[in-house]
Amino acid sequence: MRLHPVDHADLASAWPLAEPWLARACARPGCDLSIEDLHRLVGAEAALLVMILGEDGAPIGAGVTQVRELADGGRSCCVLATGGNDVRRWREIMAQIEAGAARNGCERVEFVGRVGWAALLPDYQVDAYYSKQLQVA
């Protein structure tokens, strides 16, 4: 498995491949972005579309990352959404994201994920994300 950052000039051809995986990711609890939000961010070059390629080079997933400037002057790589197949092997992909983040001056990688990710990524600190649905009067 390997990551393939999509050049902005190739976005029109890559987005249709990535969209189904990203749409499913946006539908998961904890994701506060829509597929339209992701497309807008990537289109404006405020975020990066990354294809996840299998051993044969065929796409098996996609993600959107964004480098953010932190209030303390540091940088963070935020994985805004990711989805695809063969997720049990995604520790390899996270290592590649971490390496890319470090090359871009980021001191940490962040994402909102399901509780089950903790078993796959034991070296990540898990913070609680609380949500309560309110009745609108």
Residue pairs with C-beta under 8 A, 6 or more apart in sequence:
1 52
1 53
1 54
1 55
1 60
1 86
1 89
1 90
1 92
1 93
2 52
2 53
2 96
3 50
3 51
3 52
3 53
3 93
3 96
3 97
3 100
4 50
4 51
4 52
4 53
5 48
5 49
5 50
5 100
6 14
6 18
6 48
6 49
6 50
6 51
8 45
11 42
11 43
11 49
14 49
14 51
15 39
15 42
15 49
17 51
17 59
17 62
18 49
18 51
18 59
18 62
19 35
19 39
21 61
21 62
21 82
21 83
21 84
22 35
22 38
22 62
22 63
22 64
22 81
22 82
22 83
23 35
24 83
25 31
25 81
25 82
25 83
26 33
26 34
26 35
26 37
26 38
26 81
28 114
29 114
29 131
30 112
30 113
30 114
30 129
30 131
31 81
31 112
33 80
33 81
38 47
38 64
38 80
38 81
41 47
41 64
41 66
41 80
42 48
42 49
42 64
46 66
47 64
47 65
47 66
47 80
48 64
48 65
48 66
49 62
49 63
49 64
50 62
50 63
50 64
50 65
50 97
51 59
51 61
51 62
52 59
52 60
52 61
52 62
52 63
52 82
52 84
52 90
52 93
53 59
53 60
54 60
54 85
54 86
59 84
60 84
60 85
60 86
61 82
61 83
61 84
61 85
61 86
61 87
61 93
62 82
62 83
62 84
63 79
63 80
63 81
63 82
63 83
63 93
63 97
64 79
64 80
64 81
64 82
65 77
65 78
65 79
65 80
65 97
65 100
65 101
66 77
66 78
66 80
67 75
67 76
67 77
67 78
67 101
67 104
67 106
68 75
68 76
68 77
68 78
69 75
70 76
74 106
74 107
74 108
75 104
75 105
75 106
75 107
76 106
76 107
76 108
76 109
76 110
77 97
77 100
77 101
77 104
77 106
77 108
77 109
77 110
78 109
78 110
78 111
79 97
79 109
79 110
79 111
80 111
82 111
87 120
88 120
90 120
91 120
91 121
94 109
94 121
97 109
98 109
101 108
101 109
112 129
115 126
117 124
118 124
118 126
